[in-house]
Amino acid sequence: MSRAMRARALLRASARVVALLALASVAPSMARAQRVHVLAIAGLSGEPAYKVAFESATSALVDSARARWRVSDSSLFVLAEDTTSPRLHVRGRSTREEIAKAFVQLSRQVSPGDVVVVFLVGHGSGEGAESRVSLPGPDATAADFAGWLSGFAKETVVFVNAASGSGDFLAALAGPRRVIVTATRTALERNASQFAAPFVRGLTSDEGDADKDGRVSVMEAFAYARAQVAKAYESDNRMLTEHASISDSVLAGTVRFAAARNAVAADPRAATLVSERQELEAQVATLRAKKDTMPAAAYEAELERLLVLVAEKTQAINALAGAKP
């Protein structure tokens, strides 16, 4: 073996050792039975299409948290712009004050080794620690979230900022026992992001289960979402304007959640309706991306048509479940 070949082999061996040491540092807590806690925040939408997109991603995450991850109602915090939304069991409005209260309440319920998932979707702006997400009332900054997360030093935190212009949250929030995921690489990528829906789909369904073991890691969901976003831009013949980022790929590979293969509704009619609603929501997202290239009247008419169909599917799903529409 040549000197160059031996050097490359040594580098590969060293990389494996580093990865194994990193895994060992989290293995004890990951091996124990853990509780999962979820804080889902849908920010200010600005228009109906964004509202549908934000609520859709949040609803999919919340539904999976209940059905597959066995998150109790006391550990599930949902904050949204519209507290009357029939799709979400909202605890409060997604204001800065309510988010702060939710973090305090959550900190009183967690135990060392638990997993805390924070999911944030909306419109972002600003740079550095002052990067922010638009909320009803005063916005919350990356510095705010850094302060709120300081109370979770003994838990594994998965913080997902799926908002536009979210890239600077990565450096502001990164730390031990934390996986930080952002929809963009920098604060300058401010076009409406498409990352939220495919990330949630990847995390909560078989589609993101790359190794087909029945569980999806945060890293698998991240890789799946990034690929799906790239495909969406390519199919629309548009330049990719968002580049998702992640803070700790090793830890992200160890934090895993049950996939949805066993969560399909027993009633095949419900499964069909859910699939049809997801397709309609995808059409809303596609339409939203084309807004600037369409006549305003045509855009509004098509948006209204799709939103009515989404509402009808939701009503039909609720009726099958015996819930009040």
MOKATA-V879982 format. One record per residue. N is the residue number from 0. RES is the residue in three letters. PSI is psi in whole degrees, -180 to 180 (none if undefined). D_CENTER is the distance of its C-alpha to the mean C-alpha in whole Angstrom. Layout:
# MOKATA-V879982
N;RES;PSI;D_CENTER
N;RES;PSI;D_CENTER
This chain:
# MOKATA-V879982
0;MET;132;47
1;SER;164;47
2;ARG;-40;46
3;ALA;-41;43
4;MET;-40;42
5;ARG;-38;42
6;ALA;-43;40
7;ARG;-39;37
8;ALA;-39;37
9;LEU;-40;38
10;LEU;-42;34
11;ARG;-41;33
12;ALA;-41;34
13;SER;-41;33
14;ALA;-39;29
15;ARG;-39;29
16;VAL;-45;31
17;VAL;-44;28
18;ALA;-43;25
19;LEU;-39;27
20;LEU;-40;28
21;ALA;-41;24
22;LEU;-40;23
23;ALA;-33;26
24;SER;-24;25
25;VAL;-10;22
26;ALA;-44;24
27;PRO;-45;26
28;SER;-34;23
29;MET;-24;21
30;ALA;-28;24
31;ARG;160;25
32;ALA;130;23
33;GLN;156;20
34;ARG;146;19
35;VAL;135;15
36;HIS;142;14
37;VAL;131;11
38;LEU;111;11
39;ALA;129;9
40;ILE;118;10
41;ALA;117;11
42;GLY;-169;13
43;LEU;129;16
44;SER;-48;16
45;GLY;-30;20
46;GLU;159;20
47;PRO;-38;20
48;ALA;-42;18
49;TYR;-38;15
50;LYS;-45;15
51;VAL;-46;15
52;ALA;-45;12
53;PHE;-45;10
54;GLU;-35;12
55;SER;-49;11
56;ALA;-43;7
57;THR;-44;8
58;SER;-42;11
59;ALA;-41;10
60;LEU;-46;7
61;VAL;-43;10
62;ASP;-43;13
63;SER;-38;12
64;ALA;-40;12
65;ARG;-50;15
66;ALA;-39;17
67;ARG;-37;16
68;TRP;-3;15
69;ARG;40;18
70;VAL;124;16
71;SER;159;19
72;ASP;-32;19
73;SER;-18;20
74;SER;13;17
75;LEU;111;15
76;PHE;119;14
77;VAL;120;13
78;LEU;135;14
79;ALA;162;14
80;GLU;-43;17
81;ASP;108;19
82;THR;-7;20
83;THR;6;22
84;SER;127;19
85;PRO;-14;20
86;ARG;-18;17
87;LEU;139;15
88;HIS;84;17
89;VAL;134;17
90;ARG;-30;19
91;GLY;175;19
92;ARG;149;19
93;SER;59;16
94;THR;163;19
95;ARG;-41;19
96;GLU;-43;22
97;GLU;-35;20
98;ILE;-44;17
99;ALA;-43;19
100;LYS;-41;21
101;ALA;-42;18
102;PHE;-40;17
103;VAL;-47;21
104;GLN;-42;21
105;LEU;-39;18
106;SER;-24;21
107;ARG;-10;23
108;GLN;-18;22
109;VAL;159;21
110;SER;154;23
111;PRO;134;23
112;GLY;-12;21
113;ASP;164;18
114;VAL;128;15
115;VAL;118;13
116;VAL;122;9
117;VAL;121;8
118;PHE;124;5
119;LEU;127;7
120;VAL;140;7
121;GLY;-155;11
122;HIS;132;14
123;GLY;161;15
124;SER;179;18
125;GLY;176;21
126;GLU;158;21
127;GLY;-144;21
128;ALA;-17;21
129;GLU;6;21
130;SER;144;18
131;ARG;166;17
132;VAL;139;14
133;SER;128;17
134;LEU;162;17
135;PRO;121;20
136;GLY;-154;23
137;PRO;140;23
138;ASP;158;19
139;ALA;135;18
140;THR;170;18
141;ALA;-38;17
142;ALA;-37;20
143;ASP;-48;19
144;PHE;-36;16
145;ALA;-42;18
146;GLY;-43;21
147;TRP;-34;19
148;LEU;-13;17
149;SER;-20;21
150;GLY;7;21
151;PHE;50;19
152;ALA;-24;21
153;LYS;3;22
154;GLU;160;19
155;THR;121;16
156;VAL;129;13
157;VAL;108;10
158;PHE;117;8
159;VAL;114;5
160;ASN;100;7
161;ALA;18;6
162;ALA;163;10
163;SER;156;13
164;GLY;31;15
165;SER;-2;13
166;GLY;-36;14
167;ASP;-11;17
168;PHE;-27;14
169;LEU;-56;14
170;ALA;-35;18
171;ALA;-29;18
172;LEU;-13;16
173;ALA;144;17
174;GLY;178;19
175;PRO;142;20
176;ARG;24;18
177;ARG;138;15
178;VAL;118;12
179;ILE;125;11
180;VAL;132;8
181;THR;148;9
182;ALA;-22;9
183;THR;163;13
184;ARG;-31;16
185;THR;169;18
186;ALA;-13;18
187;LEU;-12;20
188;GLU;84;18
189;ARG;1;18
190;ASN;151;18
191;ALA;128;15
192;SER;146;12
193;GLN;9;11
194;PHE;-35;8
195;ALA;-53;5
196;ALA;-51;7
197;PRO;-30;8
198;PHE;-46;6
199;VAL;-41;5
200;ARG;-41;9
201;GLY;-38;9
202;LEU;-26;8
203;THR;4;10
204;SER;173;13
205;ASP;-21;16
206;GLU;-33;15
207;GLY;-6;13
208;ASP;81;16
209;ALA;-39;18
210;ASP;4;21
211;LYS;43;21
212;ASP;8;21
213;GLY;0;19
214;ARG;147;16
215;VAL;125;13
216;SER;161;13
217;VAL;-36;10
218;MET;-41;12
219;GLU;-44;13
220;ALA;-40;9
221;PHE;-47;9
222;ALA;-41;13
223;TYR;-47;12
224;ALA;-42;10
225;ARG;-40;12
226;ALA;-40;15
227;GLN;-39;14
228;VAL;-45;14
229;ALA;-41;17
230;LYS;-39;18
231;ALA;-44;18
232;TYR;-41;19
233;GLU;-42;22
234;SER;-28;23
235;ASP;3;23
236;ASN;44;25
237;ARG;151;23
238;MET;136;23
239;LEU;120;20
240;THR;10;19
241;GLU;135;15
242;HIS;101;15
243;ALA;150;12
244;SER;157;13
245;ILE;147;12
246;SER;-33;15
247;ASP;92;16
248;SER;-29;16
249;VAL;-52;19
250;LEU;-38;17
251;ALA;-28;14
252;GLY;-15;16
253;THR;-20;17
254;VAL;110;14
255;ARG;150;14
256;PHE;152;13
257;ALA;136;15
258;ALA;177;15
259;ALA;7;16
260;ARG;-27;19
261;ASN;6;21
262;ALA;6;19
263;VAL;135;20
264;ALA;143;22
265;ALA;-33;26
266;ASP;113;27
267;PRO;-24;27
268;ARG;-39;27
269;ALA;-42;24
270;ALA;-40;22
271;THR;-43;24
272;LEU;-41;23
273;VAL;-44;19
274;SER;-42;19
275;GLU;-38;21
276;ARG;-39;19
277;GLN;-38;16
278;GLU;-41;19
279;LEU;-39;19
280;GLU;-35;16
281;ALA;-36;16
282;GLN;-36;19
283;VAL;-44;18
284;ALA;-41;16
285;THR;-43;19
286;LEU;-43;21
287;ARG;-39;19
288;ALA;-22;19
289;LYS;6;23
290;LYS;-46;24
291;ASP;-14;26
292;THR;3;28
293;MET;152;29
294;PRO;141;32
295;ALA;-43;30
296;ALA;-42;32
297;ALA;-41;31
298;TYR;-49;27
299;GLU;-40;28
300;ALA;-45;29
301;GLU;-38;27
302;LEU;-45;24
303;GLU;-43;26
304;ARG;-46;27
305;LEU;-40;23
306;LEU;-37;22
307;VAL;-43;25
308;LEU;-39;24
309;VAL;-45;21
310;ALA;-39;23
311;GLU;-42;25
312;LYS;-42;23
313;THR;-44;21
314;GLN;-42;25
315;ALA;-40;26
316;ILE;-46;23
317;ASN;-38;24
318;ALA;-42;28
319;LEU;-34;27
320;ALA;-6;26
321;GLY;12;28
322;ALA;160;26
323;LYS;126;27
324;PRO;none;26
